[in-house]
Amino acid sequence: MTLRFPHLYSPVTIGSMTLKNRLVRSATYEAKADEKGNPTESYLEYYRRLASGGVGLIVSGLAYPDATGKLPKALRVDDESCVYQLRRVPRAIHETGNGCKVALQIGHTGRQLPQTLNRQTLAPSPIREPLTGRMPRELKPHEIEVFIERCAAAVMYAQQAGFDAVQVHAAHGWLLSSFLSPNTNHRSDAYGGSLESRAHILVEIIRCAKKRVDADYPVLLKMNACDYVEAGLDLPEALRLGTLFAQAGYAALEVSSGMWETITRDPDIIGWKAERIPEARKRIKTIEDEAYHRDFARAFKEQIPGVKIILVGGLKTPALMEEIIAAQDADLVALSRALIREPDLPNRWAASGTERAACISCNKCLDTLKEVHGLRCACVR
């Protein structure tokens, strides 16, 4: 059978992981774990459906290596005892027999915490978060060192549990993102100031992780190409950071943008509630509205040829994704909201389907995180 989208459905290798196609399910907080941070049957069934739908790689929702940075009903990966429960996730995905791989995303909320959660927020510097009004506590150097060790251990636990890869979340204003941004990192020690010092925490995470896992075990990174805030990270700096991270050993970079305070710049596009994810833009109505990070991904591909680049942002049309891969503007493309509504889209496109995803980019799926069963498409009952 001749594939309608041969580039999109060609295999690609990232470290020790070979993917059957270039379609990635971008990490999305699903709020389906139990209160102790263990996967529930609802969590496992959600990922079985995604794996059966034909996507090449699933990146799980944010798992916490440190309880100070957890979200409610998120997976934990904070000590060795988590491994037994975590094994259920890759096993459920692999047992679908559809060849899908899975990466565990790890990260920390940092200074961005919904108003409904009453705990002290943490950050590289005490810069007030404007949407919530919270003033974070500045992390002490020894606390940063402990967090680096916890992240490295989390990578090891993920491999022990059978995950095919790990993704470190350093985008969207969360803790690691706030270290990279000059807007939120005003430190003058080894973890702030120069670009190299702001990158230090992420370089140390992978350096420490690589001592604990197989040499070719893929550790991916999600990072901003632009913060879209005053005095924030911009593309030229992001490209320099990306080069440092590729040299440090990150196997792929998922390129995104924005943080919570970005919302104040264009609330109609990005959503106005503090708990909403700023990169999830609304008004994706035509093919021209899609792939809004494409120029960023192309710049990363041109400047950092030795690392795989993943493009995320409003993608809904398979022909456009095929064009992006064929043009080598990115190595892989990532979808989230479209697969919440239609997890079987990759299978349908592979069977010569050409229809655009039905997702209307209303972002109401994010409101379902507060419900008993967590993430779902609010437009489909």
Backbone torsions as a table, in degrees:
resi	resn	phi	psi	omega
1	MET	NA	131.8	177.8
2	THR	-85.7	122.8	-179.8
3	LEU	-74.9	138.8	177.1
4	ARG	-69.9	-28.1	-177.6
5	PHE	-125.5	73.6	-171.6
6	PRO	-65.2	-32.7	179.2
7	HIS	-73.5	-42.7	-179.2
8	LEU	-63.8	-32.0	-177.3
9	TYR	-106.0	26.3	173.3
10	SER	-93.2	149.6	179.5
11	PRO	-72.4	159.3	177.9
12	VAL	-148.6	144.3	-178.3
13	THR	-112.3	132.2	175.5
14	ILE	-126.6	105.2	-175.5
15	GLY	61.1	-127.6	180.0
16	SER	-84.5	1.9	-173.0
17	MET	-107.6	123.2	173.7
18	THR	-108.8	125.4	-178.7
19	LEU	-99.8	144.5	-177.2
20	LYS	-75.9	-22.4	177.7
21	ASN	-150.9	-179.8	-174.3
22	ARG	-97.4	12.5	-177.1
23	LEU	-94.1	123.0	-179.0
24	VAL	-115.9	134.9	169.2
25	ARG	-85.6	110.3	-178.5
26	SER	-68.0	142.7	-175.7
27	ALA	-56.0	136.3	179.6
28	THR	-142.5	124.6	177.8
29	TYR	-59.8	119.5	-172.8
30	GLU	-105.8	-16.8	177.8
31	ALA	52.1	48.1	-178.2
32	LYS	-122.4	2.1	174.2
33	ALA	-78.9	170.7	176.6
34	ASP	-84.4	179.2	-174.8
35	GLU	-65.4	-19.9	178.7
36	LYS	-90.2	-1.6	178.7
37	GLY	88.2	19.5	178.3
38	ASN	-102.7	149.7	179.9
39	PRO	-67.4	135.5	175.0
40	THR	-95.4	172.7	176.3
41	GLU	-64.3	-34.3	176.2
42	SER	-62.1	-41.1	177.1
43	TYR	-60.5	-49.4	-177.0
44	LEU	-64.6	-40.8	-179.6
45	GLU	-65.6	-37.6	177.6
46	TYR	-57.6	-44.3	-178.3
47	TYR	-78.5	-27.5	172.6
48	ARG	-61.8	-42.6	180.0
49	ARG	-63.6	-42.4	177.9
50	LEU	-63.2	-45.1	-179.2
51	ALA	-64.1	-40.1	179.6
52	SER	-69.0	-20.4	-177.6
53	GLY	-77.0	-10.1	171.6
54	GLY	108.4	-1.4	179.1
55	VAL	-67.3	147.7	-177.1
56	GLY	-78.1	-38.3	-178.6
57	LEU	-139.0	132.1	170.9
58	ILE	-104.2	129.7	168.1
59	VAL	-105.0	120.6	-174.8
60	SER	-68.0	164.8	172.6
61	GLY	-66.5	162.0	-172.7
62	LEU	-52.6	122.9	173.6
63	ALA	-107.5	144.3	-173.3
64	TYR	-102.6	126.2	174.2
65	PRO	-84.1	-10.8	-179.4
66	ASP	-144.1	128.9	-174.2
67	ALA	-64.6	-16.2	176.9
68	THR	-69.7	-12.9	-176.8
69	GLY	-122.8	30.6	-175.7
70	LYS	-93.8	155.8	169.0
71	LEU	-106.4	153.4	-178.7
72	PRO	-59.6	138.5	176.7
73	LYS	58.3	32.4	172.4
74	ALA	-98.2	157.1	177.8
75	LEU	-68.1	145.7	173.6
76	ARG	-102.8	147.1	173.5
77	VAL	-144.8	50.4	-167.7
78	ASP	-105.7	-7.4	170.8
79	ASP	-161.9	172.7	-171.7
80	GLU	-61.6	-25.5	-178.3
81	SER	-67.3	-13.6	-179.3
82	CYS	-74.3	-19.9	-169.9
83	VAL	-61.4	-41.5	-178.0
84	TYR	-57.1	-47.1	179.7
85	GLN	-72.4	-39.3	-178.4
86	LEU	-61.1	-30.9	-178.9
87	ARG	-56.7	-25.9	-177.7
88	ARG	-65.1	-26.9	-174.9
89	VAL	-73.4	-59.2	178.1
90	PRO	-62.7	-31.3	178.3
91	ARG	-62.9	-44.6	180.0
92	ALA	-62.0	-39.3	-179.3
93	ILE	-71.8	-46.7	-178.3
94	HIS	-67.3	-33.0	-177.4
95	GLU	-72.1	-9.5	174.0
96	THR	-66.8	-20.3	178.7
97	GLY	72.4	16.9	-176.4
98	ASN	-100.2	6.7	175.7
99	GLY	76.4	15.2	-178.6
100	CYS	-80.0	140.2	174.7
101	LYS	-103.8	163.3	-177.6
102	VAL	-141.0	136.3	174.6
103	ALA	-115.5	138.7	175.4
104	LEU	-89.3	123.2	176.1
105	GLN	-88.8	133.2	177.1
106	ILE	-121.0	149.2	179.5
107	GLY	178.0	-174.6	-173.6
108	HIS	-142.2	140.8	-177.6
109	THR	-66.3	-31.7	179.6
110	GLY	65.4	-133.0	-176.2
111	ARG	-81.9	-9.4	-176.6
112	GLN	-98.3	106.7	-178.2
113	LEU	-139.1	128.5	178.8
114	PRO	-55.6	149.7	-178.3
115	GLN	-59.1	-25.7	-178.0
116	THR	-71.2	-14.3	-178.9
117	LEU	-104.5	120.4	-174.2
118	ASN	-104.1	85.5	173.4
119	ARG	-151.3	162.0	-179.9
120	GLN	-66.2	129.9	175.7
121	THR	-89.5	157.8	-175.1
122	LEU	-126.4	150.6	-177.3
123	ALA	-162.1	166.3	174.7
124	PRO	-64.7	-30.8	-178.6
125	SER	-142.6	153.0	-179.4
126	PRO	-79.8	74.0	178.0
127	ILE	-107.9	120.1	-175.5
128	ARG	-60.3	136.6	176.6
129	GLU	-84.0	116.2	-168.3
130	PRO	-68.8	-29.0	-176.5
131	LEU	-75.0	-34.4	-179.6
132	THR	-103.1	-17.3	-176.7
133	GLY	78.2	5.4	-177.8
134	ARG	-76.3	140.5	173.2
135	MET	-102.9	113.5	-179.0
136	PRO	-75.6	157.4	172.9
137	ARG	-87.5	136.4	178.3
138	GLU	-72.4	130.0	178.1
139	LEU	-71.3	136.6	175.9
140	LYS	-79.7	154.0	-178.5
141	PRO	-52.7	-41.7	-178.7
142	HIS	-68.1	-29.1	176.9
143	GLU	-69.4	-36.2	176.6
144	ILE	-64.9	-41.5	178.6
145	GLU	-62.3	-40.6	177.5
146	VAL	-64.2	-41.5	-179.6
147	PHE	-65.1	-39.7	176.1
148	ILE	-57.9	-45.4	179.1
149	GLU	-63.8	-38.1	179.0
150	ARG	-65.8	-39.8	177.8
151	CYS	-66.3	-42.6	178.8
152	ALA	-62.4	-42.0	177.5
153	ALA	-64.0	-37.3	179.6
154	ALA	-62.8	-38.1	176.0
155	VAL	-61.3	-43.3	178.4
156	MET	-63.0	-44.1	179.6
157	TYR	-61.6	-38.3	179.6
158	ALA	-62.4	-45.2	178.0
159	GLN	-64.3	-42.3	178.5
160	GLN	-61.1	-32.2	-179.2
161	ALA	-80.9	-9.1	176.8
162	GLY	100.5	7.1	174.7
163	PHE	-67.1	142.1	-177.7
164	ASP	-76.0	-18.9	-177.9
165	ALA	-166.0	175.0	173.2
166	VAL	-130.5	144.9	169.2
167	GLN	-119.2	128.3	175.4
168	VAL	-91.2	125.6	-175.8
169	HIS	-91.1	108.5	178.8
170	ALA	-127.9	37.7	178.4
171	ALA	-123.2	173.3	166.2
172	HIS	65.4	20.2	174.7
173	GLY	85.5	1.1	175.8
174	TRP	-68.3	-179.9	-167.8
175	LEU	-53.0	-52.4	-176.2
176	LEU	-67.5	-33.9	174.5
177	SER	-62.2	-39.2	-178.0
178	SER	-69.5	-21.8	172.3
179	PHE	-71.6	-35.7	-177.1
180	LEU	-74.6	-27.5	-171.7
181	SER	-87.6	127.3	174.8
182	PRO	-66.2	-15.4	176.5
183	ASN	-69.3	-33.6	-173.8
184	THR	-116.0	-7.3	179.3
185	ASN	-115.5	103.7	179.1
186	HIS	-111.5	21.5	-177.9
187	ARG	-69.4	159.9	176.6
188	SER	-124.6	13.5	178.7
189	ASP	-100.6	-157.2	-176.8
190	ALA	-66.6	-12.2	-175.9
191	TYR	-110.8	15.6	179.2
192	GLY	-161.0	169.7	-179.0
193	GLY	102.6	-101.1	-179.6
194	SER	-69.1	162.9	177.3
195	LEU	-58.8	-42.3	-179.8
196	GLU	-63.5	-37.1	179.5
197	SER	-71.9	-37.4	176.7
198	ARG	-66.3	-29.1	178.4
199	ALA	-81.4	-12.0	-169.3
200	HIS	-56.8	-41.1	-176.8
201	ILE	-62.3	-39.6	-178.9
202	LEU	-76.3	-33.4	175.3
203	VAL	-65.4	-40.4	-179.8
204	GLU	-69.6	-35.8	178.4
205	ILE	-59.1	-48.1	-177.4
206	ILE	-74.9	-32.1	176.9
207	ARG	-61.4	-45.5	179.7
208	CYS	-70.2	-36.8	-179.6
209	ALA	-65.5	-40.8	-176.6
210	LYS	-63.9	-20.2	176.4
211	LYS	-75.8	-15.3	-171.8
212	ARG	-111.2	-11.3	-176.1
213	VAL	-126.3	171.8	177.0
214	ASP	-58.7	147.7	-173.5
215	ALA	-58.3	-34.7	-177.2
216	ASP	-101.5	12.7	177.4
217	TYR	-67.8	123.1	-171.8
218	PRO	-78.5	124.7	172.1
219	VAL	-111.6	117.3	-178.1
220	LEU	-98.6	162.8	-179.8
221	LEU	-135.1	134.7	171.9
222	LYS	-106.8	126.6	-175.5
223	MET	-144.5	159.0	176.2
224	ASN	-80.9	140.0	166.1
225	ALA	-87.7	-21.4	179.4
226	CYS	-160.4	136.3	177.7
227	ASP	-82.7	-23.3	-175.0
228	TYR	58.8	38.1	171.6
229	VAL	-134.9	158.2	-179.8
230	GLU	-60.7	133.0	179.2
231	ALA	61.9	24.2	178.9
232	GLY	-94.0	-175.0	178.2
233	LEU	-65.9	135.0	176.1
234	ASP	-120.7	174.9	-172.8
235	LEU	-60.6	-47.1	-179.4
236	PRO	-56.4	-43.0	177.6
237	GLU	-67.9	-40.0	-179.6
238	ALA	-60.9	-38.7	178.3
239	LEU	-65.2	-38.9	176.2
240	ARG	-65.4	-40.4	176.6
241	LEU	-63.2	-44.3	-179.9
242	GLY	-59.1	-37.7	177.2
243	THR	-64.5	-43.1	177.5
244	LEU	-61.2	-41.1	-176.8
245	PHE	-71.5	-36.7	176.1
246	ALA	-64.0	-42.0	178.5
247	GLN	-65.7	-31.9	-179.8
248	ALA	-72.9	-23.8	176.1
249	GLY	127.0	2.9	175.2
250	TYR	-67.0	132.4	-170.5
251	ALA	-87.0	-20.4	179.8
252	ALA	-157.0	148.2	178.3
253	LEU	-120.3	123.5	171.6
254	GLU	-94.0	122.0	-169.2
255	VAL	-100.6	119.5	-179.1
256	SER	-136.0	-159.1	-178.7
257	SER	-163.6	165.6	170.0
258	GLY	87.3	160.8	172.7
259	MET	-146.7	178.7	-174.3
260	TRP	-56.0	-42.5	-176.9
261	GLU	-70.0	-13.7	171.9
262	THR	-58.2	-31.0	-177.5
263	ILE	-55.2	-35.6	-176.7
264	THR	-68.1	-16.1	-178.0
265	ARG	-81.9	-36.1	179.9
266	ASP	-150.5	74.4	-173.4
267	PRO	-63.0	-26.5	-178.7
268	ASP	-70.2	-33.6	-179.8
269	ILE	-79.1	-42.9	-165.0
270	ILE	-103.3	-16.6	-179.5
271	GLY	105.4	150.3	-168.7
272	TRP	-111.6	-14.7	-178.1
273	LYS	-80.9	141.9	-177.2
274	ALA	-61.8	-30.0	-178.6
275	GLU	-82.1	-2.6	179.2
276	ARG	-82.6	153.6	-174.0
277	ILE	-87.6	121.2	-170.0
278	PRO	-67.4	-24.1	-178.8
279	GLU	-79.3	-10.1	-176.8
280	ALA	-84.8	81.2	-173.6
281	ARG	-71.9	145.8	175.0
282	LYS	-90.8	-177.8	177.3
283	ARG	61.9	36.2	173.9
284	ILE	-91.6	83.5	-171.6
285	LYS	-105.6	-24.8	-178.0
286	THR	-130.2	167.9	179.6
287	ILE	-63.2	-26.9	178.4
288	GLU	-68.7	-23.0	179.1
289	ASP	-81.3	-15.8	-175.2
290	GLU	-78.4	170.2	173.5
291	ALA	51.8	47.2	-174.1
292	TYR	-72.8	-5.0	172.3
293	HIS	-105.7	14.3	-174.2
294	ARG	-61.5	-43.6	-179.8
295	ASP	-62.1	-37.7	177.0
296	PHE	-62.9	-48.4	-178.7
297	ALA	-60.1	-42.2	179.7
298	ARG	-60.6	-41.4	179.3
299	ALA	-63.7	-41.1	177.4
300	PHE	-64.5	-42.4	179.2
301	LYS	-60.8	-41.9	-177.2
302	GLU	-69.9	-36.5	-173.7
303	GLN	-92.2	-24.1	-175.2
304	ILE	-127.5	71.6	-173.1
305	PRO	-69.6	-15.6	-174.3
306	GLY	-88.6	5.2	-177.4
307	VAL	-132.4	145.3	179.7
308	LYS	-74.2	137.2	-178.8
309	ILE	-111.3	129.7	179.5
310	ILE	-110.3	124.9	178.8
311	LEU	-97.6	127.9	176.0
312	VAL	-126.1	152.2	173.9
313	GLY	133.5	91.4	169.9
314	GLY	69.9	19.0	-176.6
315	LEU	-77.2	131.5	-178.6
316	LYS	-142.0	-17.3	-171.6
317	THR	-110.2	118.7	-175.8
318	PRO	-63.0	-33.9	179.4
319	ALA	-64.0	-36.3	177.2
320	LEU	-67.8	-41.3	178.8
321	MET	-63.5	-40.5	175.8
322	GLU	-59.8	-43.5	179.6
323	GLU	-63.4	-40.6	-179.1
324	ILE	-62.5	-45.4	-180.0
325	ILE	-69.0	-42.8	179.7
326	ALA	-62.0	-36.4	179.8
327	ALA	-79.5	-5.4	-178.8
328	GLN	61.0	33.1	172.6
329	ASP	-78.8	-19.4	174.0
330	ALA	-157.1	159.7	177.7
331	ASP	-90.3	-29.3	179.5
332	LEU	-142.9	159.9	176.7
333	VAL	-123.6	143.4	-174.6
334	ALA	-120.8	138.0	178.8
335	LEU	-126.5	150.6	174.2
336	SER	-131.3	-70.7	-173.7
337	ARG	-59.0	-37.7	-179.7
338	ALA	-60.8	-35.3	-178.3
339	LEU	-84.2	-16.6	171.6
340	ILE	-65.7	-42.1	-179.5
341	ARG	-79.5	-40.8	-174.8
342	GLU	-133.9	81.8	-178.2
343	PRO	-65.1	-15.7	-178.6
344	ASP	-94.0	9.8	-179.7
345	LEU	-54.6	-46.0	-178.3
346	PRO	-58.4	-39.9	177.8
347	ASN	-63.9	-41.8	-178.2
348	ARG	-67.0	-40.5	178.0
349	TRP	-67.0	-37.0	178.7
350	ALA	-65.6	-27.8	178.9
351	ALA	-88.1	27.3	176.9
352	SER	75.2	19.2	171.7
353	GLY	-73.0	148.0	-178.3
354	THR	-126.3	1.6	-173.3
355	GLU	-67.8	147.2	175.4
356	ARG	-74.5	148.7	177.4
357	ALA	-56.6	145.9	-176.6
358	ALA	-80.1	-13.9	-178.6
359	CYS	-54.2	134.2	-178.4
360	ILE	-103.4	8.6	176.5
361	SER	57.5	40.0	179.7
362	CYS	-82.0	-18.2	-178.9
363	ASN	67.2	10.2	178.4
364	LYS	-71.1	-15.9	174.5
365	CYS	-59.3	-30.1	-178.5
366	LEU	-70.4	-25.2	176.1
367	ASP	-70.9	-23.5	-178.0
368	THR	-74.2	-9.9	178.4
369	LEU	-61.7	-22.4	-179.4
370	LYS	-84.2	-8.9	-177.1
371	GLU	-80.5	167.3	-176.0
372	VAL	-58.7	-42.8	-174.5
373	HIS	-96.4	4.4	173.4
374	GLY	75.2	-151.1	-167.9
375	LEU	-59.9	133.9	172.8
376	ARG	-160.5	167.8	172.9
377	CYS	-77.9	122.0	-178.5
378	ALA	-73.6	-11.9	-179.0
379	CYS	-90.0	-8.4	-177.4
380	VAL	-126.4	125.5	178.1
381	ARG	-98.4	NA	NA
